[in-house]
Amino acid sequence: MCRAKTNSPIVWLSGILILSAAAWATPLASSARGIIPSDVQQIISVDYRSLKGSDTAMALKQQVLPDSLKQFEEALKGIGIDPDKDVEQLTFASYRKAKQGVKIVGVAQGSFSTKTALKKIRLNKIKAVKYRDSDVFPMSDGMYMTFIDEDTLLFGDSSALRGALDARDGYVSTLDANPAIADMIASVDSGTVWSVLDQQGTQNMLISALGDAGKLADFETLKKRITGSRYIMNFSNGVNFDLDVVTSDTVTAATLSSLLKAGMLYKKMTATPTEKLALDNVTVNSESSNLQMHFKTDDRQFQALIRSPLFAAVSK
């Protein structure tokens, strides 16, 4: 959902961790699965209940919280929903919509009262626009929202929201019709943190990570054998981050592992102290048909990393 602008492995790692800032997650609820179109690029979830359990997690959230999410939180408060108390889970999905590029929708689930919210909306004289049988309400900055059920709220720009409602109403296929993504979700959604990324998004991520090595003819052949990626992150004992890049065979996974290791060694020659600190805590290998990357550090080191100029630069 975001792409690093430079080609260093540490920027790639930081970019992934930025996405993880919105991803202390629980298994994807059926109401969310039913409104995500099948041509999905990435899914990220947010478990707001878990944010308060880790000072490091809260520091990361404050550092990289995007303006759009801040605006959404303020909009919820405007209709009587307190994100810190009432919202339990946020799911963000980016999907490709024909001729319109990538769209992003969000699904908020929790213990908020739909009746109370609708009453506040009416008091604020916010008028609904009908889309089939759904009442769609305008929010700030071009964002719209609609209630899917008593405890589920869908939001996004007008086009993105309509695409999600099309999936819910059966006009386009849903996430469950995409086995490549659905299978990856099944392997990670029991973790504290998880996200999945499709083939094209994973290829772009690896190109950024590999730098000049990504320009080799071998990589052009290898990237066709990449099927997607998934990650898990937790804060129970420091910071642990595990990424799997799923490929079609063991040779591809092993070759990608070698290329990434070479890129990291090259970067260490010119790295700043902050970059070296992060790179020293990264391990890369392959197992079966998966390229595996692991990042581990303690809370103190990680909080220093997210306050660094490098992290600030890539989080914009």
C-alpha positions as CSV (number, residue, x, y, z in Angstrom):
1,M,0.0,0.0,0.0
2,C,3.0,2.1,0.1
3,R,6.3,1.8,-1.7
4,A,9.8,2.8,-0.6
5,K,11.5,5.4,-2.8
6,T,15.0,4.1,-2.5
7,N,16.5,0.7,-3.1
8,S,18.3,-0.1,0.1
9,P,17.2,-3.2,2.1
10,I,16.9,-1.2,5.3
11,V,14.4,1.1,3.7
12,W,12.4,-1.9,2.5
13,L,12.4,-3.3,6.0
14,S,11.4,0.1,7.5
15,G,8.6,0.3,4.9
16,I,7.3,-3.1,5.9
17,L,7.4,-2.1,9.6
18,I,5.5,1.1,8.8
19,L,2.7,-1.0,7.3
20,S,2.9,-3.1,10.5
21,A,2.1,0.0,12.5
22,A,-1.5,-0.5,11.6
23,A,-1.5,-4.3,12.1
24,W,-1.9,-5.7,15.6
25,A,-4.5,-8.0,14.3
26,T,-7.0,-10.8,14.9
27,P,-8.4,-13.3,12.3
28,L,-10.3,-11.6,9.5
29,A,-14.0,-11.5,10.3
30,S,-16.5,-13.0,7.8
31,S,-18.2,-9.6,7.4
32,A,-14.9,-8.1,6.3
33,R,-14.1,-11.0,3.9
34,G,-17.5,-10.6,2.3
35,I,-16.8,-7.0,1.2
36,I,-13.3,-7.3,-0.1
37,P,-13.1,-7.8,-3.9
38,S,-11.2,-10.7,-5.2
39,D,-8.6,-8.6,-7.1
40,V,-7.0,-7.7,-3.8
41,Q,-3.5,-6.3,-3.6
42,Q,-2.9,-6.2,0.2
43,I,-4.7,-6.7,3.4
44,I,-3.7,-5.2,6.8
45,S,-5.6,-5.4,10.1
46,V,-5.5,-3.3,13.2
47,D,-6.5,-4.6,16.7
48,Y,-7.0,-1.4,18.7
49,R,-7.4,-3.4,21.9
50,S,-3.8,-4.6,21.7
51,L,-2.2,-1.2,21.0
52,K,-2.4,-0.2,24.7
53,G,-0.5,-3.3,25.8
54,S,2.8,-2.3,24.4
55,D,4.7,1.0,24.8
56,T,6.7,0.1,21.7
57,A,3.6,-0.5,19.7
58,M,2.1,2.8,20.8
59,A,5.3,4.6,20.0
60,L,5.3,3.1,16.5
61,K,1.6,4.0,16.0
62,Q,2.2,7.6,17.0
63,Q,5.3,7.9,14.7
64,V,3.7,6.6,11.5
65,L,0.0,7.0,11.9
66,P,-1.1,8.4,8.5
67,D,-3.1,11.6,8.3
68,S,-6.0,9.7,6.6
69,L,-6.4,7.5,9.7
70,K,-6.2,10.5,12.0
71,Q,-8.9,12.1,10.0
72,F,-11.0,9.0,10.1
73,E,-10.6,8.8,13.9
74,E,-11.8,12.4,14.2
75,A,-14.8,11.7,11.9
76,L,-15.8,8.7,14.1
77,K,-15.7,11.0,17.2
78,G,-18.0,13.4,15.3
79,I,-20.7,10.7,15.2
80,G,-20.3,9.5,18.7
81,I,-17.8,6.6,18.2
82,D,-14.7,6.7,20.3
83,P,-11.9,4.8,18.4
84,D,-10.0,4.0,21.6
85,K,-13.0,2.5,23.4
86,D,-15.5,1.4,20.7
87,V,-13.4,0.2,17.8
88,E,-11.9,-3.3,18.3
89,Q,-10.5,-4.1,14.8
90,L,-9.7,-2.2,11.7
91,T,-9.0,-3.9,8.4
92,F,-7.6,-2.1,5.4
93,A,-7.7,-3.7,1.9
94,S,-6.3,-2.3,-1.3
95,Y,-7.7,-3.8,-4.5
96,R,-7.5,-3.2,-8.2
97,K,-10.6,-1.8,-9.8
98,A,-10.8,-2.0,-13.6
99,K,-9.7,1.2,-15.4
100,Q,-9.5,3.0,-12.0
101,G,-6.3,1.6,-10.5
102,V,-5.8,0.6,-6.9
103,K,-8.6,1.5,-4.4
104,I,-8.4,1.3,-0.6
105,V,-11.3,0.5,1.8
106,G,-11.4,0.2,5.5
107,V,-13.6,-1.9,7.7
108,A,-14.1,-0.9,11.4
109,Q,-15.6,-3.4,13.8
110,G,-16.4,-3.0,17.4
111,S,-18.9,-2.5,20.2
112,F,-20.2,0.9,19.0
113,S,-24.0,1.5,18.7
114,T,-25.2,2.0,15.2
115,K,-28.4,3.6,16.4
116,T,-26.5,6.1,18.5
117,A,-24.2,6.9,15.5
118,L,-27.1,7.4,13.1
119,K,-28.8,9.7,15.6
120,K,-25.7,11.8,15.8
121,I,-25.4,11.8,12.0
122,R,-29.0,13.2,11.8
123,L,-28.3,15.8,14.4
124,N,-25.4,16.9,12.3
125,K,-27.7,17.1,9.3
126,I,-25.5,14.7,7.3
127,K,-27.7,13.4,4.4
128,A,-27.3,9.9,3.1
129,V,-26.8,9.0,-0.5
130,K,-28.4,5.7,-1.6
131,Y,-26.4,3.0,-3.3
132,R,-28.8,0.2,-3.9
133,D,-30.1,-0.5,-0.4
134,S,-27.2,1.1,1.5
135,D,-27.2,4.5,3.1
136,V,-23.8,6.1,2.3
137,F,-22.8,9.1,4.4
138,P,-20.2,11.7,3.4
139,M,-17.3,12.3,5.9
140,S,-14.5,14.8,5.7
141,D,-11.9,15.0,3.0
142,G,-13.8,13.1,0.4
143,M,-14.4,10.0,2.5
144,Y,-17.7,8.1,2.8
145,M,-19.0,5.5,5.2
146,T,-21.9,3.0,5.5
147,F,-22.9,0.5,8.1
148,I,-22.7,-3.1,7.0
149,D,-24.3,-4.5,10.1
150,E,-24.8,-3.5,13.8
151,D,-21.1,-3.5,14.6
152,T,-19.4,-3.1,11.2
153,L,-18.6,0.1,9.4
154,L,-17.2,0.4,5.9
155,F,-15.4,3.5,4.8
156,G,-13.3,4.9,1.9
157,D,-13.6,7.2,-1.1
158,S,-16.8,7.0,-3.1
159,S,-15.5,4.7,-5.8
160,A,-13.6,2.4,-3.4
161,L,-16.7,2.1,-1.2
162,R,-19.0,1.3,-4.1
163,G,-16.6,-1.4,-5.3
164,A,-16.7,-3.1,-1.9
165,L,-20.5,-2.9,-1.8
166,D,-20.5,-4.5,-5.3
167,A,-18.6,-7.4,-3.9
168,R,-21.0,-7.7,-0.9
169,D,-24.0,-7.6,-3.2
170,G,-22.6,-10.3,-5.6
171,Y,-21.8,-8.1,-8.6
172,V,-18.1,-8.9,-8.4
173,S,-16.3,-11.8,-6.8
174,T,-15.0,-11.6,-3.3
175,L,-11.8,-12.4,-1.5
176,D,-12.7,-16.1,-1.2
177,A,-12.6,-16.4,-5.0
178,N,-8.8,-15.6,-4.8
179,P,-7.2,-18.8,-3.5
180,A,-3.6,-17.4,-3.6
181,I,-4.5,-14.6,-1.1
182,A,-7.1,-16.7,0.9
183,D,-4.5,-19.5,1.5
184,M,-1.9,-17.0,2.7
185,I,-4.4,-15.5,5.1
186,A,-5.2,-18.9,6.6
187,S,-1.5,-19.4,7.5
188,V,-1.0,-16.1,9.3
189,D,-4.3,-14.7,10.7
190,S,-3.9,-16.4,14.0
191,G,-0.8,-14.3,14.7
192,T,-0.6,-11.2,16.8
193,V,0.3,-9.3,13.6
194,W,-0.3,-10.3,10.1
195,S,-0.6,-9.0,6.5
196,V,-0.6,-10.5,3.0
197,L,0.5,-9.0,-0.3
198,D,-0.2,-10.3,-3.8
199,Q,2.2,-11.4,-6.5
200,Q,2.6,-8.0,-8.2
201,G,3.0,-6.1,-5.0
202,T,5.6,-8.6,-3.7
203,Q,7.6,-8.3,-6.9
204,N,7.7,-4.6,-6.5
205,M,8.7,-4.9,-2.9
206,L,11.6,-7.2,-3.8
207,I,12.8,-5.0,-6.6
208,S,13.1,-2.2,-4.0
209,A,14.9,-4.5,-1.6
210,L,17.4,-5.9,-4.0
211,G,18.5,-2.6,-5.5
212,D,20.9,-3.1,-8.4
213,A,20.7,-6.9,-7.9
214,G,17.1,-6.6,-9.0
215,K,18.2,-5.5,-12.4
216,L,19.9,-8.8,-13.2
217,A,18.5,-11.0,-15.9
218,D,18.2,-13.8,-13.4
219,F,15.8,-11.8,-11.3
220,E,13.6,-11.1,-14.3
221,T,13.1,-14.8,-14.6
222,L,12.8,-15.5,-10.9
223,K,10.2,-12.8,-10.2
224,K,7.7,-14.7,-12.4
225,R,7.9,-17.6,-9.9
226,I,7.0,-15.4,-6.9
227,T,3.3,-15.9,-5.8
228,G,3.0,-13.5,-2.9
229,S,4.1,-12.7,0.7
230,R,2.9,-12.7,4.2
231,Y,4.2,-11.4,7.6
232,I,3.7,-11.7,11.3
233,M,4.9,-9.3,14.0
234,N,4.6,-9.3,17.7
235,F,5.8,-7.3,20.7
236,S,5.6,-9.8,23.5
237,N,9.4,-10.0,24.0
238,G,11.0,-7.1,22.2
239,V,10.1,-6.8,18.5
240,N,9.9,-9.9,16.3
241,F,9.1,-9.6,12.6
242,D,8.9,-12.6,10.3
243,L,8.3,-12.3,6.5
244,D,7.8,-15.2,4.1
245,V,8.0,-14.6,0.3
246,V,6.1,-17.5,-1.2
247,T,7.6,-18.9,-4.5
248,S,6.8,-21.8,-6.8
249,D,9.9,-23.9,-6.0
250,T,12.9,-24.3,-3.7
251,V,15.5,-23.1,-6.3
252,T,13.7,-19.8,-6.6
253,A,13.6,-19.3,-2.9
254,A,17.2,-20.2,-2.4
255,T,18.4,-17.9,-5.2
256,L,16.3,-14.9,-3.9
257,S,17.8,-15.5,-0.4
258,S,21.3,-15.3,-1.9
259,L,20.5,-12.1,-3.8
260,L,19.1,-10.4,-0.8
261,K,22.0,-11.4,1.4
262,A,24.4,-9.9,-1.1
263,G,22.4,-6.7,-1.2
264,M,22.5,-6.4,2.6
265,L,26.3,-7.0,2.7
266,Y,26.8,-4.3,0.0
267,K,24.6,-1.9,2.0
268,K,26.5,-2.4,5.2
269,M,29.7,-1.0,3.5
270,T,28.1,2.4,3.3
271,A,25.4,2.2,6.0
272,T,24.9,4.8,8.7
273,P,25.0,3.6,12.4
274,T,21.2,3.4,12.5
275,E,21.1,1.4,9.3
276,K,23.8,-1.0,10.5
277,L,21.9,-1.5,13.8
278,A,18.8,-2.6,11.9
279,L,20.7,-4.7,9.3
280,D,22.6,-6.6,12.1
281,N,19.3,-7.7,13.4
282,V,18.1,-9.1,10.1
283,T,18.5,-12.7,9.1
284,V,17.6,-14.1,5.7
285,N,17.4,-17.8,4.5
286,S,15.1,-20.1,2.6
287,E,13.0,-23.1,3.6
288,S,11.3,-25.2,1.0
289,S,9.8,-22.8,-1.5
290,N,9.7,-19.8,0.9
291,L,12.2,-17.0,1.2
292,Q,12.3,-16.1,4.9
293,M,13.4,-12.9,6.6
294,H,13.5,-12.4,10.4
295,F,14.0,-9.2,12.3
296,K,14.4,-9.1,16.1
297,T,15.5,-6.3,18.4
298,D,14.7,-5.2,22.0
299,D,12.2,-2.4,22.8
300,R,14.9,0.2,23.5
301,Q,16.7,-0.3,20.2
302,F,13.5,-0.3,18.2
303,Q,12.2,2.8,19.8
304,A,15.5,4.5,19.0
305,L,15.2,3.3,15.4
306,I,11.7,4.7,14.9
307,R,12.9,8.1,16.2
308,S,15.7,8.2,13.7
309,P,15.8,10.6,10.6
310,L,15.8,7.5,8.4
311,F,12.6,6.1,9.8
312,A,11.0,9.6,9.7
313,A,11.9,10.0,6.1
314,V,10.5,6.6,4.9
315,S,7.3,7.0,7.0
316,K,6.2,10.1,5.1
